[in-house]
Amino acid sequence: MKGNHSKTHVIVFVILLFAACLDVEAHSCRPSGRIRGKKPDPEKCNPEIESDCCIEGKMYTTYKCSPPVTKHTKAKLTLNSFEKGGDGDSRSVCDNKYHSDDLPIVALSTGWFNNLKRCFHNITITANGRNVVAMVVDERDSTMGCDKDHDYHPPCDNNIVDASRAVWTALEVPLVDWGELEVTWSPV
Ligand SMILES: *[C@@H]1O[C@H](CO)[C@@H](O)[C@H](O)[C@H]1NC(C)=O
């Protein structure tokens, strides 16, 4: 009797595991590779000043995809400046221009950015019981990093909505909480 019970448990477990695997297969995005952190050039990223420089020898996961887009796509909202002289100080890849941080604009992880196809499309970002519509103008590269071209920053996560201060303001996030926030977004 005892033996039969544990056999049933094993079978149920195997079925659940199989179902879980199918689910992951259908809904997730797998890493595309790993890169080893190089020693940052302090002119580009100084670990004594910036917290997010690559660490020499550390392995970083890369992604060519992002999680599937739904009506409530989960993402991590981060804060970025799109202005000249802002952090990063780089032009947006959609139009090779700087943008005012007073406009609700965002950069998306590689998979969601979809090879420029989401340029100038608008997305609705929801958090904190509020919505804001923001325009996509730039990419956050999740496929590469830790080199000169990426200022020795690690590859980006594949679920990032990197937003101007106008987005954070519109969501009425208290200033002390600015930086990282769980949100959902959907295409407009
Ligand atoms: C996104 O919104 C902006 C501002 O309202 C508008 O000018 C632009 O045409 C919209 N983009 C698309 C693709 O509809």
The ligand as a Gaussian input file, in Angstrom:
#p B3LYP/6-31G(d) Opt

LIG

0 1
 C        2.419000      58.288000     -29.944000
 O        1.992000      59.432000     -29.264000
 C        2.503000      60.652000     -29.798000
 C        2.106000      61.769000     -28.869000
 O        0.735000      61.742000     -28.584000
 C        2.009000      60.836000     -31.236000
 O        2.541000      62.015000     -31.785000
 C        2.465000      59.619000     -32.041000
 O        1.955000      59.704000     -33.353000
 C        2.018000      58.320000     -31.411000
 N        2.620000      57.195000     -32.137000
 C        1.929000      56.320000     -32.848000
 C        2.697000      55.271000     -33.568000
 O        0.709000      56.343000     -32.903000

